[in-house]
């Protein structure tokens, strides 16, 4: 016997909350959800049954560096989309570098802080 875990949220440390909000809202299309006052700036988003938490971290606090390049093998978060071609064009309009695996319906980009984000057509 063991536990049964379900994803609840993913958290990204960010240096510029407004810049990151534009990415997660305008590029990924996530909608903000209510966030309690935690004593530090941040934004929460609904992403299906999971949440995305952005936490603004002051420059003086070391949080580690994101991967030095856009490499799908590195740690990343994945978001499901319905239309590969439409999503690809949307990401390109936002000036993002994309690494693609079109045969599997996958592509990867980086958010403003360098975190790797995968978008995938989950239902094929």
C-alpha positions as CSV (number, residue, x, y, z in Angstrom):
1,X,0.0,0.0,0.0
2,X,1.1,3.5,-0.7
3,X,-0.2,7.0,-1.2
4,X,-2.0,8.2,-4.3
5,X,-0.7,11.6,-5.3
6,X,-2.4,14.1,-7.6
7,X,-0.6,17.1,-9.0
8,X,-1.8,20.2,-7.1
9,X,0.4,23.0,-8.4
10,X,3.7,23.9,-9.9
11,X,5.7,26.9,-8.7
12,X,8.1,29.2,-10.7
13,X,10.4,31.7,-9.1
14,X,10.3,34.9,-11.1
15,X,12.3,38.2,-11.0
16,X,9.8,40.5,-12.7
17,X,6.2,39.5,-11.8
18,X,4.6,41.8,-14.4
19,X,6.8,40.5,-17.2
20,X,6.0,36.9,-16.2
21,X,2.3,37.6,-15.9
22,X,2.3,38.8,-19.5
23,X,3.9,35.5,-20.6
24,X,1.6,33.2,-18.5
25,X,-1.6,35.2,-19.4
26,X,-0.9,36.4,-23.0
27,X,1.2,33.6,-24.3
28,X,-0.1,30.6,-22.5
29,X,-3.6,31.9,-22.0
30,X,-3.9,31.1,-18.3
31,X,-6.5,32.8,-16.1
32,X,-5.6,34.2,-12.7
33,X,-7.2,32.7,-9.7
34,X,-7.5,34.0,-6.1
35,X,-4.3,34.1,-4.1
36,X,-4.0,34.7,-0.4
37,X,-1.7,37.4,0.9
38,X,1.5,35.4,1.6
39,X,3.7,38.4,2.4
40,X,5.5,38.1,-1.0
41,X,4.4,39.2,-4.4
42,X,3.1,36.5,-6.8
43,X,0.2,35.4,-9.0
44,X,-1.7,32.1,-9.2
45,X,-3.3,30.6,-12.3
46,X,-5.7,27.8,-13.0
47,X,-4.4,25.2,-15.4
48,X,-7.0,22.5,-15.5
49,X,-6.9,20.5,-12.3
50,X,-3.5,21.9,-11.5
51,X,-2.4,25.4,-10.5
52,X,0.6,27.5,-11.6
53,X,2.1,29.7,-8.9
54,X,4.5,32.5,-9.7
55,X,6.5,33.8,-6.8
56,X,8.5,37.1,-7.2
57,X,12.0,36.6,-5.7
58,X,14.2,39.6,-4.9
59,X,17.6,39.7,-6.7
60,X,19.4,39.3,-3.4
61,X,18.0,35.8,-2.9
62,X,19.7,33.0,-4.8
63,X,17.3,30.5,-6.3
64,X,19.5,28.7,-8.7
65,X,19.7,29.2,-12.4
66,X,17.4,27.9,-15.1
67,X,18.9,25.6,-17.7
68,X,21.5,27.5,-19.9
69,X,19.7,26.6,-23.1
70,X,16.4,25.4,-24.4
71,X,16.9,21.6,-24.0
72,X,13.7,19.4,-23.8
73,X,15.6,16.8,-21.7
74,X,16.0,19.3,-18.8
75,X,13.3,19.9,-16.2
76,X,10.2,21.5,-17.5
77,X,6.4,21.9,-17.1
78,X,4.0,20.8,-19.8
79,X,0.7,22.3,-20.8
80,X,-1.8,20.6,-23.1
81,X,-3.1,22.5,-26.2
82,X,-5.6,21.4,-28.9
83,X,-4.0,22.7,-32.1
84,X,-0.3,22.3,-32.9
85,X,-0.1,24.6,-35.9
86,X,-2.1,27.4,-34.3
87,X,-0.1,27.2,-31.1
88,X,3.2,27.2,-33.0
89,X,2.2,30.4,-34.9
90,X,1.0,32.0,-31.7
91,X,4.4,31.3,-30.0
92,X,6.3,32.6,-33.0
93,X,4.2,35.8,-33.0
94,X,5.4,36.4,-29.5
95,X,9.0,36.0,-30.7
96,X,9.8,32.8,-28.8
97,X,12.5,30.4,-29.8
98,X,10.8,27.0,-30.3
99,X,12.3,23.4,-30.2
100,X,9.8,21.1,-31.9
101,X,8.9,17.4,-32.1
102,X,5.9,17.8,-34.5
103,X,5.5,14.0,-34.9
104,X,4.7,13.7,-31.2
105,X,2.8,17.0,-31.1
106,X,5.4,18.6,-28.8
107,X,7.2,21.9,-28.7
108,X,9.2,23.7,-26.0
109,X,9.8,27.4,-25.2
110,X,11.3,29.4,-22.4
111,X,9.4,31.8,-20.1
112,X,10.9,35.2,-19.3
113,X,13.0,33.7,-16.5
114,X,14.3,30.9,-18.6
115,X,12.1,28.1,-17.3
116,X,11.4,25.5,-20.0
117,X,7.7,25.2,-20.9
118,X,6.5,22.3,-23.0
119,X,3.2,22.6,-25.0
120,X,1.8,19.3,-26.2
121,X,-1.2,18.2,-28.1
122,X,-2.2,15.6,-25.5
123,X,-5.2,14.1,-27.3
124,X,-4.1,12.9,-30.7
